[in-house]
Amino acid sequence: MQYELVLLTFLPLLGALAIVFTPKGAERLQRLAALATTLVVAALGVRLFLAYGDSASDPGRFLFELPWFSLPSSYGADTAVNFKLGLDGVSLLMVTLTAVLMPIVILSTWGHVHKRVKEFMVWMLVMQTGMLGTFLALDLVLFYFFWEISLIPLYFLIGIWGGERRLYATVKFFLYTLAGSLVMMVAIIWILWTRGTSDVFELINILCRAPLEEQLWLFVAFALAFGIKVPLLPFHTWLPDAHTEAPTSGSVVLAGVLLKMGTYGLVRFCIHMLPGAAIEAAPVMMALGAIGILYGALLAWAQDDLKRLIACSSVSHLGYVVLGLFALTPAGINGGMLQMVNHGISTGLLFLLVGMVYERRHSRALDAFGGVAVAMPLFALFWVITTLSSVGLPGLNGFVGEYLVLVGAFQASPLWAIVGLSGVIFGAVYMLMATRRMLFGALDKPENRELTDLNAREIGLMLPLVVLVVWLGVSPNTFMAKTQPSIELVNLRIAEARRAALAGLDAAPTAPATQREESAR
Amino acid sequence: MNASVLKTLFSDAAYAALAPLFALGIGALAVLIAGLFPIGKVARGALVLLTLLAAAALNVGLLLGDSVPGVVLDGTFVADRTTAMWGVIFALGVGLAWLFSRHYYDEDASHQNEHDVLMLASALGMSLMAGARDLIVFFIGLELLSIPLYALAAFRRNRAKSVEAGLKYFLLGAFAAGFFLYGSALIYAVSGTLRLDVFADPASRAKILESPMALVGVAMLTGSLFFKISVFPFHLWVPDVYEGSPTPVTGLMATGTKAAAFAFLLNALLALPSSTSTSLALIALITMALGNLGALVQQDVKRMLAYSGIAHAGVVLLGIAGAVAGDPKQGGAVQAALFYMAAYVATAGGAFGVLALLERDGERMTTLEGLKGLGQRRPYLAAALTVFMLSLAGIPATGGFLGKWMVFSVAVRAEMIPAAVVGVLLSVVALGYYLRVIIAMWMQEPGEESPLASTRAIALPATLASAACVALVLVMGLAPRWFLDHM
């Protein structure tokens, strides 16, 4: 069954190819084909999730490797670049989220994608392959391949189906992200040349012993690419534009998964691969994360456009992820990883809801609403649940992640934890204000009286996510138990680097975790 | 000349080495003669195609064979695997230009025969340039390439722009040729030889370069070659000539000429002392900046691709600069340049080809305005052009990406990291204009200036050529192993 990962990654691409060859007008067929493909992928993803960490399951199932080509290296032989996919605790939740979110997104397009349906579905499916590949790639070159390829579909999705200023937004998005990626490319070239391997796990063993100065340079190059993607202050300005102009489904994927490619990269490469540099850079990164939380919250507070508000709240929520990850404590990293999933679900839901109300009202300005709860009680129910999840009400998913992040951050730096904590308050302020202005108050605008409530499709597509919101809130261990062993390895690496830094060495050559590397080389 | 010299000159190895050149020469003559007889367009076309295929096959034979002839003709010509790979690339470039030219000319169709002969002659010139290890042999190749191109640039003689392009190219090309010969003469005066191998040995190189006369000579040679590859400050002719020339010819200039000049330049520049690497890198970066910034403001896609071609030449030059600075990987720069140019020939050749197809539909189609909404009217053509744009921009899954990767690798290996970082950031600027083409095709509705949907079907040769380009670009990006192993 070792082809499961390949199947998971490339099934969407196959579906996209199939849709390319459907007749031009057959929109229903194209929609259903896309939905069927993503449903199969989701089923595969859930199966893998359930099997992962199960002692009875074959570990080879989660790894796939094929020789691909080779590039020059400073060792006599060339560096073998392999087509290596693998699932571990760091990528598990992201892969599952990507698989599960996509059918929901496709189903949501029934309401808002009416032109050029065929192309839309093709790009959506191509994007899924790009995202899954990015999370699963365990070869640095392959990772970079998928990382850049996944830009193109969103570029088209925003550019063709976006709002008024879509061209500006989509070019800005593309150029910003690419600028960061290309610096990372130079770093990857350097690693390949000097280390003679592009295998991520091997490099994790090798690079932690690199001199601190080299680690720091590499860290800067990687963090720039990932920081722009996350987006981390001060590189966040592309995000509100991209979100505002993107079609609903594009926003959901962007917030739900694409941004997580950045935070995933931070964990996998900046922290796990370069722990020494991560320790050095942690104060800066925590500061950026904490200021991002506060700044994003204030930005969101000032917005009048619902979609822009949620986009700014994304900046704030991703600040938690970065704050938690770079606390470099077990609680912080666990919380950061969980918060990645939480943000994907809650913000995804929020964008879906905004999309639904926009389809009916054709406005996203907060002033245009008021008393919508009377006209759309079911919508109001979903909105309130999602809002509460987003602001971190205990019992729902947001709470667990934020709590762990703040505990972790407090252990590392009380100052930034307190700054981050204030973001929680502002978060509640702007979300609840938005809720009040939209749902409650007088139903004084005639257009709002005629709004129809959610239909069965809309409820059906959101239900799985709402279930997850509660599940993650009540029993986060279902998910964290699976990721725990891998995060433990990250923690081990950090502890090792700390000891080495204390001992005044660049790295600890005798530390236990680095010994495995010798046999690997 | 006694018998033993003749024997070495005309040895079996020499024939094997020159076989691809013979094929091209004989083919060109055969097509010329065939023009005297009314044998029909298809038969003549088959003859051209056969010639190119024969040349390519002979080169592939050299590439895959157990042994290569190596240096022949008294050290003036080399036929190794690199030359053979260049030969394949040239055959590809000329073949593409020729396929796209098949239905391009309306009013000048009666001279199609001469057109084809000129194209084959230019292919012969390119192959000679790539293998030359002697300045005079190189010069013969250069002229064999350039003179047909002057004529081809002005081939649409009813159009003022085409004639202007031909004249401009000819005048400046003549200056470049003059520079080359004068530079060669100066070097000969100092060193007593025109062979490149005197530069390969550091001791004799240092001795020659002590003389200011030789330095002037080297500078003149370099300037003349920079003219051919369109590198700062010898790049100004490119936009006008590229825009005015018939589009298939522009494609040939952009791909074949540049590849041939690089093939020789790699040998010539690698003989330079490593102290020149900084200035080479600087020139490369300036070239990239000027090319990219120039392209950013163009409305005409042909002109835009001309500027983008300047930028691409800068990228390869950066790789060469890295190699001059001391690339620890033996032959790494040659491999990188070969891969880059192979990908560029397929990409730019295909892009100019698609533009040639569009141009037939109406005069203004090659502007951004004219491309608006192309995705709706001609989805396959627009998809092909999209792939080419992404490859030019160096996005993964295309050959352009791996080419960029390898060329920048040379710079990184030579520890020219700042130059590499500036270089990659300049390629972000490049993305700005490649994206605009994609935007026009897919994201904008047809404007008033965009011609209506054409019902004219695209001819078979052009369809095949575009499909082949797309396939090649993707194969080089996704499964590059064969190319990497043979370059």
Interface residues (C-beta under 8 A of the other chain):
Chain A: W68 F69 S70 L71 P72 S74 Y144 F145 F146 E148 I149 L151 I152 Y155 F156 G159 I160 R166 L167 T170 V171 F174 L175 L178 A179 L182 V183 M185 V186 I189 W190 L192 W193
Chain B: P328 K329 G332 Q335 L390 I395 P396 A397 F401 W405 M406 F408 S409 V412 R413 I417 A420 V421 V424 L425 S427 V428 L431 G432 L435 I438 I439 W442 M443 Q444 A479 P480 R481 L484
